Amino acid sequence: MSVPHSSVPDRSLAATLYRLRWFLWVGVLVIGAGIGTLIAVTRSSGKPVAKAPPPDKGFTWAPGVKRAPNFKLVDENGRPVSPGGFRGHPVLITFMDPVCHNLCPLEAKALSSALRSLPPARRPAIISVSVNRWADGKAALRHAMAMRIDGYRFGRVVVDGKEQTRDVIVLPERVVSDWWRADGHRLVLADLEEVIDELPERLLVGTGAYGQMHPDPEALEQLRQRGVEVEALPTEEAVRRYGELDPRLTAAALHLTC
């Protein structure tokens, strides 16, 4: 004959374990709060956080006091570049990330604007050093330095982020808005008088959405004699072609309508 065991001790043990579990949780919370308070007190009663040191004045000196250090790098075409090659002339060295597309273009615009405010004889040469060796390819560097032309449609084009609604000339270092010609559908050399000395080795002429602006053959020949190669294309094709070329060696004169 078997005698059934009483369930009272089991219920008592379960209740004890339940109370013990809560005591453990409360203890953990109290210990955690104590540690947090101790850390806070320790930090507040410790030495104050040291402030950033002032800029090192040793990086700035008056002209002629100290010779700038020399270095040797290569440009995007593999050619050597060194400040020593510009000795005797002012040089501005700037550091950039070729794939930075937010603040860097704004900095470049400000720098370009400051340089244009100086007389040509006083403008320094610029050496732009890439700080991103993983993006040092020719395409990335070309994109970083480019005046960008995109978003063309009839009567409208976006140049370097700004919408242009009148005919425009895009030079390597500046944009000439509201480009006016004596005969709207004819291009003669006088129409380029304002920029003739700034034209690089290649000029793209956007002849309009339907190719209605016709460059004067004599003007084209005079430009070639000055060392400027001209390509005349419908404006949409001219914009596309501009994106394929080196913007430092290319200008674009764009007729935006017919």
Buried (B, 14 or more C-beta within 10 A) or exposed (E): EEEEEEEEEEEEEEEEEEEEEEEEEEEEEEEEEEEEEEEEEEEEEEEEEEEEEEEEEEEEEEEEEEEEEEEEEEBBEEEEBEBEEEEEEEBEEEEBBBBBEEEBBEEBEEBBEEBEEEEEEEBEEBBBEBEBEEBBEEEBBBBBBBBBBEEBEEEEBBBBEEEBEBBBBBBBBBBBEEBEBEEBEBBBBEBBEEBBEBBBEBBBBBBBBEBBBBBBEEBBEBBEEEEBBBBBBBBBBBBBBBBEBBBEEBBBBBBBBB
